[in-house]
């Protein structure tokens, strides 16, 4: 799960970095930072190891069922952006980093 979330966050950050903020998806602004941090802690962290084949994977990523709309995508974008800003990195720098490091999840 965490790999999917970070990969999707990296993809949208690359759009922002390469062609500009006006081209990023509108879902990046669905939630304030505080809500994204709660989703990271309460949704992403507890489910970080679920398989792509687990039905929860899709629900979390897209935010269906009990999960907030586009939860995984939004958290992924937020986490990658935060990691890049805090460390002065570009998407190219982040691509080879472990997802857990980018997501600031203790292993």
Biotite code that builds the C-alpha atoms (Angstrom):
import biotite.structure as struc

atoms = struc.array([
    struc.Atom([0.000, 0.000, 0.000], chain_id="A", res_id=1, res_name="UNK", atom_name="CA", element="C"),
    struc.Atom([2.645, 2.508, 0.987], chain_id="A", res_id=2, res_name="UNK", atom_name="CA", element="C"),
    struc.Atom([4.508, 1.984, -2.280], chain_id="A", res_id=3, res_name="UNK", atom_name="CA", element="C"),
    struc.Atom([1.350, 2.745, -4.291], chain_id="A", res_id=4, res_name="UNK", atom_name="CA", element="C"),
    struc.Atom([0.592, 5.868, -2.294], chain_id="A", res_id=5, res_name="UNK", atom_name="CA", element="C"),
    struc.Atom([4.115, 7.244, -2.602], chain_id="A", res_id=6, res_name="UNK", atom_name="CA", element="C"),
    struc.Atom([4.335, 6.347, -6.295], chain_id="A", res_id=7, res_name="UNK", atom_name="CA", element="C"),
    struc.Atom([1.095, 8.198, -7.047], chain_id="A", res_id=8, res_name="UNK", atom_name="CA", element="C"),
    struc.Atom([2.241, 11.144, -4.934], chain_id="A", res_id=9, res_name="UNK", atom_name="CA", element="C"),
    struc.Atom([5.537, 11.196, -6.775], chain_id="A", res_id=10, res_name="UNK", atom_name="CA", element="C"),
    struc.Atom([3.761, 11.169, -10.141], chain_id="A", res_id=11, res_name="UNK", atom_name="CA", element="C"),
    struc.Atom([1.622, 14.191, -9.301], chain_id="A", res_id=12, res_name="UNK", atom_name="CA", element="C"),
    struc.Atom([4.586, 16.042, -7.809], chain_id="A", res_id=13, res_name="UNK", atom_name="CA", element="C"),
    struc.Atom([6.468, 15.378, -11.045], chain_id="A", res_id=14, res_name="UNK", atom_name="CA", element="C"),
    struc.Atom([3.633, 17.023, -12.975], chain_id="A", res_id=15, res_name="UNK", atom_name="CA", element="C"),
    struc.Atom([3.949, 20.049, -10.719], chain_id="A", res_id=16, res_name="UNK", atom_name="CA", element="C"),
    struc.Atom([7.744, 20.095, -11.006], chain_id="A", res_id=17, res_name="UNK", atom_name="CA", element="C"),
    struc.Atom([7.987, 19.522, -14.754], chain_id="A", res_id=18, res_name="UNK", atom_name="CA", element="C"),
    struc.Atom([5.039, 21.338, -16.320], chain_id="A", res_id=19, res_name="UNK", atom_name="CA", element="C"),
    struc.Atom([3.585, 23.509, -13.573], chain_id="A", res_id=20, res_name="UNK", atom_name="CA", element="C"),
    struc.Atom([1.083, 23.757, -10.773], chain_id="A", res_id=21, res_name="UNK", atom_name="CA", element="C"),
    struc.Atom([-1.753, 24.685, -13.136], chain_id="A", res_id=22, res_name="UNK", atom_name="CA", element="C"),
    struc.Atom([-1.601, 21.145, -14.531], chain_id="A", res_id=23, res_name="UNK", atom_name="CA", element="C"),
    struc.Atom([-1.857, 19.177, -11.282], chain_id="A", res_id=24, res_name="UNK", atom_name="CA", element="C"),
    struc.Atom([-5.095, 17.417, -10.410], chain_id="A", res_id=25, res_name="UNK", atom_name="CA", element="C"),
    struc.Atom([-7.631, 19.328, -8.363], chain_id="A", res_id=26, res_name="UNK", atom_name="CA", element="C"),
    struc.Atom([-7.741, 16.618, -5.696], chain_id="A", res_id=27, res_name="UNK", atom_name="CA", element="C"),
    struc.Atom([-4.394, 17.802, -4.292], chain_id="A", res_id=28, res_name="UNK", atom_name="CA", element="C"),
    struc.Atom([-6.285, 20.553, -2.470], chain_id="A", res_id=29, res_name="UNK", atom_name="CA", element="C"),
    struc.Atom([-9.169, 18.484, -1.053], chain_id="A", res_id=30, res_name="UNK", atom_name="CA", element="C"),
    struc.Atom([-7.843, 18.452, 2.520], chain_id="A", res_id=31, res_name="UNK", atom_name="CA", element="C"),
    struc.Atom([-5.889, 20.728, 4.848], chain_id="A", res_id=32, res_name="UNK", atom_name="CA", element="C"),
    struc.Atom([-2.538, 19.614, 6.241], chain_id="A", res_id=33, res_name="UNK", atom_name="CA", element="C"),
    struc.Atom([-4.045, 18.600, 9.589], chain_id="A", res_id=34, res_name="UNK", atom_name="CA", element="C"),
    struc.Atom([-6.543, 16.246, 7.924], chain_id="A", res_id=35, res_name="UNK", atom_name="CA", element="C"),
    struc.Atom([-3.801, 14.765, 5.724], chain_id="A", res_id=36, res_name="UNK", atom_name="CA", element="C"),
    struc.Atom([-1.669, 14.098, 8.802], chain_id="A", res_id=37, res_name="UNK", atom_name="CA", element="C"),
    struc.Atom([-4.618, 12.341, 10.497], chain_id="A", res_id=38, res_name="UNK", atom_name="CA", element="C"),
    struc.Atom([-5.202, 10.228, 7.377], chain_id="A", res_id=39, res_name="UNK", atom_name="CA", element="C"),
    struc.Atom([-1.495, 9.329, 7.299], chain_id="A", res_id=40, res_name="UNK", atom_name="CA", element="C"),
    struc.Atom([-1.588, 8.280, 10.935], chain_id="A", res_id=41, res_name="UNK", atom_name="CA", element="C"),
    struc.Atom([-5.017, 6.606, 11.017], chain_id="A", res_id=42, res_name="UNK", atom_name="CA", element="C"),
    struc.Atom([-5.390, 5.158, 7.516], chain_id="A", res_id=43, res_name="UNK", atom_name="CA", element="C"),
    struc.Atom([-2.034, 4.878, 5.767], chain_id="A", res_id=44, res_name="UNK", atom_name="CA", element="C"),
    struc.Atom([0.196, 3.796, 8.641], chain_id="A", res_id=45, res_name="UNK", atom_name="CA", element="C"),
    struc.Atom([-2.048, 0.945, 9.887], chain_id="A", res_id=46, res_name="UNK", atom_name="CA", element="C"),
    struc.Atom([-2.502, -0.330, 6.315], chain_id="A", res_id=47, res_name="UNK", atom_name="CA", element="C"),
    struc.Atom([1.001, 0.324, 4.981], chain_id="A", res_id=48, res_name="UNK", atom_name="CA", element="C"),
    struc.Atom([1.692, -3.334, 4.251], chain_id="A", res_id=49, res_name="UNK", atom_name="CA", element="C"),
    struc.Atom([-1.543, -4.426, 2.589], chain_id="A", res_id=50, res_name="UNK", atom_name="CA", element="C"),
    struc.Atom([-1.165, -5.969, -0.832], chain_id="A", res_id=51, res_name="UNK", atom_name="CA", element="C"),
    struc.Atom([-2.307, -4.380, -4.066], chain_id="A", res_id=52, res_name="UNK", atom_name="CA", element="C"),
    struc.Atom([-4.609, -7.402, -4.340], chain_id="A", res_id=53, res_name="UNK", atom_name="CA", element="C"),
    struc.Atom([-6.351, -6.626, -1.045], chain_id="A", res_id=54, res_name="UNK", atom_name="CA", element="C"),
    struc.Atom([-9.741, -4.934, -1.565], chain_id="A", res_id=55, res_name="UNK", atom_name="CA", element="C"),
    struc.Atom([-8.770, -2.249, 0.982], chain_id="A", res_id=56, res_name="UNK", atom_name="CA", element="C"),
    struc.Atom([-5.931, -1.105, -1.277], chain_id="A", res_id=57, res_name="UNK", atom_name="CA", element="C"),
    struc.Atom([-8.330, 0.244, -3.894], chain_id="A", res_id=58, res_name="UNK", atom_name="CA", element="C"),
    struc.Atom([-10.695, 1.680, -1.284], chain_id="A", res_id=59, res_name="UNK", atom_name="CA", element="C"),
    struc.Atom([-7.933, 3.604, 0.465], chain_id="A", res_id=60, res_name="UNK", atom_name="CA", element="C"),
    struc.Atom([-6.259, 4.825, -2.711], chain_id="A", res_id=61, res_name="UNK", atom_name="CA", element="C"),
    struc.Atom([-9.473, 6.161, -4.262], chain_id="A", res_id=62, res_name="UNK", atom_name="CA", element="C"),
    struc.Atom([-11.351, 6.832, -1.059], chain_id="A", res_id=63, res_name="UNK", atom_name="CA", element="C"),
    struc.Atom([-14.336, 4.586, -1.550], chain_id="A", res_id=64, res_name="UNK", atom_name="CA", element="C"),
    struc.Atom([-16.442, 3.062, 1.182], chain_id="A", res_id=65, res_name="UNK", atom_name="CA", element="C"),
    struc.Atom([-15.574, 4.479, 4.595], chain_id="A", res_id=66, res_name="UNK", atom_name="CA", element="C"),
    struc.Atom([-12.429, 6.270, 3.399], chain_id="A", res_id=67, res_name="UNK", atom_name="CA", element="C"),
    struc.Atom([-12.217, 9.960, 2.426], chain_id="A", res_id=68, res_name="UNK", atom_name="CA", element="C"),
    struc.Atom([-12.397, 10.740, -1.291], chain_id="A", res_id=69, res_name="UNK", atom_name="CA", element="C"),
    struc.Atom([-9.019, 10.152, -3.021], chain_id="A", res_id=70, res_name="UNK", atom_name="CA", element="C"),
    struc.Atom([-7.428, 9.521, 0.393], chain_id="A", res_id=71, res_name="UNK", atom_name="CA", element="C"),
    struc.Atom([-4.390, 7.601, -0.831], chain_id="A", res_id=72, res_name="UNK", atom_name="CA", element="C"),
    struc.Atom([-3.668, 9.964, -3.691], chain_id="A", res_id=73, res_name="UNK", atom_name="CA", element="C"),
    struc.Atom([-4.003, 13.054, -1.499], chain_id="A", res_id=74, res_name="UNK", atom_name="CA", element="C"),
    struc.Atom([-1.842, 11.669, 1.285], chain_id="A", res_id=75, res_name="UNK", atom_name="CA", element="C"),
    struc.Atom([0.745, 10.493, -1.227], chain_id="A", res_id=76, res_name="UNK", atom_name="CA", element="C"),
    struc.Atom([1.018, 13.903, -2.863], chain_id="A", res_id=77, res_name="UNK", atom_name="CA", element="C"),
    struc.Atom([1.248, 15.599, 0.507], chain_id="A", res_id=78, res_name="UNK", atom_name="CA", element="C"),
    struc.Atom([3.911, 13.237, 1.867], chain_id="A", res_id=79, res_name="UNK", atom_name="CA", element="C"),
    struc.Atom([6.127, 13.422, -1.210], chain_id="A", res_id=80, res_name="UNK", atom_name="CA", element="C"),
    struc.Atom([5.836, 17.203, -1.401], chain_id="A", res_id=81, res_name="UNK", atom_name="CA", element="C"),
    struc.Atom([6.595, 17.555, 2.303], chain_id="A", res_id=82, res_name="UNK", atom_name="CA", element="C"),
    struc.Atom([9.612, 15.238, 2.058], chain_id="A", res_id=83, res_name="UNK", atom_name="CA", element="C"),
    struc.Atom([10.988, 17.111, -0.948], chain_id="A", res_id=84, res_name="UNK", atom_name="CA", element="C"),
    struc.Atom([10.539, 20.525, 0.661], chain_id="A", res_id=85, res_name="UNK", atom_name="CA", element="C"),
    struc.Atom([12.050, 19.496, 4.009], chain_id="A", res_id=86, res_name="UNK", atom_name="CA", element="C"),
    struc.Atom([15.101, 17.958, 2.346], chain_id="A", res_id=87, res_name="UNK", atom_name="CA", element="C"),
    struc.Atom([15.613, 20.196, -0.691], chain_id="A", res_id=88, res_name="UNK", atom_name="CA", element="C"),
    struc.Atom([14.959, 17.325, -3.102], chain_id="A", res_id=89, res_name="UNK", atom_name="CA", element="C"),
    struc.Atom([13.487, 16.913, -6.563], chain_id="A", res_id=90, res_name="UNK", atom_name="CA", element="C"),
    struc.Atom([11.346, 14.046, -7.823], chain_id="A", res_id=91, res_name="UNK", atom_name="CA", element="C"),
    struc.Atom([14.447, 12.508, -9.399], chain_id="A", res_id=92, res_name="UNK", atom_name="CA", element="C"),
    struc.Atom([16.100, 12.465, -5.966], chain_id="A", res_id=93, res_name="UNK", atom_name="CA", element="C"),
    struc.Atom([13.096, 10.811, -4.317], chain_id="A", res_id=94, res_name="UNK", atom_name="CA", element="C"),
    struc.Atom([12.436, 8.061, -6.854], chain_id="A", res_id=95, res_name="UNK", atom_name="CA", element="C"),
    struc.Atom([15.033, 5.689, -5.395], chain_id="A", res_id=96, res_name="UNK", atom_name="CA", element="C"),
    struc.Atom([14.249, 6.359, -1.739], chain_id="A", res_id=97, res_name="UNK", atom_name="CA", element="C"),
    struc.Atom([12.303, 3.781, 0.292], chain_id="A", res_id=98, res_name="UNK", atom_name="CA", element="C"),
    struc.Atom([8.606, 4.616, 0.527], chain_id="A", res_id=99, res_name="UNK", atom_name="CA", element="C"),
    struc.Atom([8.703, 4.346, 4.321], chain_id="A", res_id=100, res_name="UNK", atom_name="CA", element="C"),
    struc.Atom([11.356, 7.078, 4.469], chain_id="A", res_id=101, res_name="UNK", atom_name="CA", element="C"),
    struc.Atom([9.364, 9.407, 2.228], chain_id="A", res_id=102, res_name="UNK", atom_name="CA", element="C"),
    struc.Atom([6.197, 8.723, 4.227], chain_id="A", res_id=103, res_name="UNK", atom_name="CA", element="C"),
    struc.Atom([8.035, 9.132, 7.532], chain_id="A", res_id=104, res_name="UNK", atom_name="CA", element="C"),
    struc.Atom([6.725, 5.779, 8.706], chain_id="A", res_id=105, res_name="UNK", atom_name="CA", element="C"),
    struc.Atom([8.783, 3.905, 11.223], chain_id="A", res_id=106, res_name="UNK", atom_name="CA", element="C"),
    struc.Atom([9.665, 0.405, 10.092], chain_id="A", res_id=107, res_name="UNK", atom_name="CA", element="C"),
])
